Amino acid sequence: MPSIIMKKILFLIILIVILFILIIGFLVWKSYKVKKEEMNVTTYQTEYLEGENPKIRVENNSKERICFSSCYPYYLESNNGGFKSYKYGNCSEDDIAEICIEPGQAKAFELILDKIKTEKGVHRIAVPACINCALQKNFKEDKFFYSNEFIIK
């Protein structure tokens, strides 16, 4: 009798250890996946003059295609006690996924700000993205990615 009880206890211990390893493995995989889904948005400079167009590099570190809006591929945000986007007019066209970056790729963009009266101070760029969208199809914002902070003088 004692050997049957010992076998059951041993079986339960092994089962608990296996479940524990599976749970830890799942959590590690999930955190790795979240980390790899990030997209890096960085400006080429940390300071720009008023009226100067910032240049950014967008790098797709995920395993999925990331696409951008044809209407508003970026929003310039000013920090006045919290980041707020400048006002943009309504888009008169259909908002489609116009540009996509495949996994492991990077692209550079120049932000044309001639229609926006910018303030001096700390800014960042917000980039709405559609994950795994089809090129030239309707754009559906899945997530925002943000650049580093920079100063407009």
Secondary structure, DSSP 8 states (H G I E B T S, - for coil): -HHHHHHHHHHHHHHHHHHHHHHHHHHHHHHHHHHHT-EEEEES-SEE-TT---EEEEEE-SSS-EEEESS-S-EEEEESSSEEE-------S--BEEEEE-TT-EEEEE---TTS---SEEEEEEEEEEET--TTSB----EEEEB--EEE-
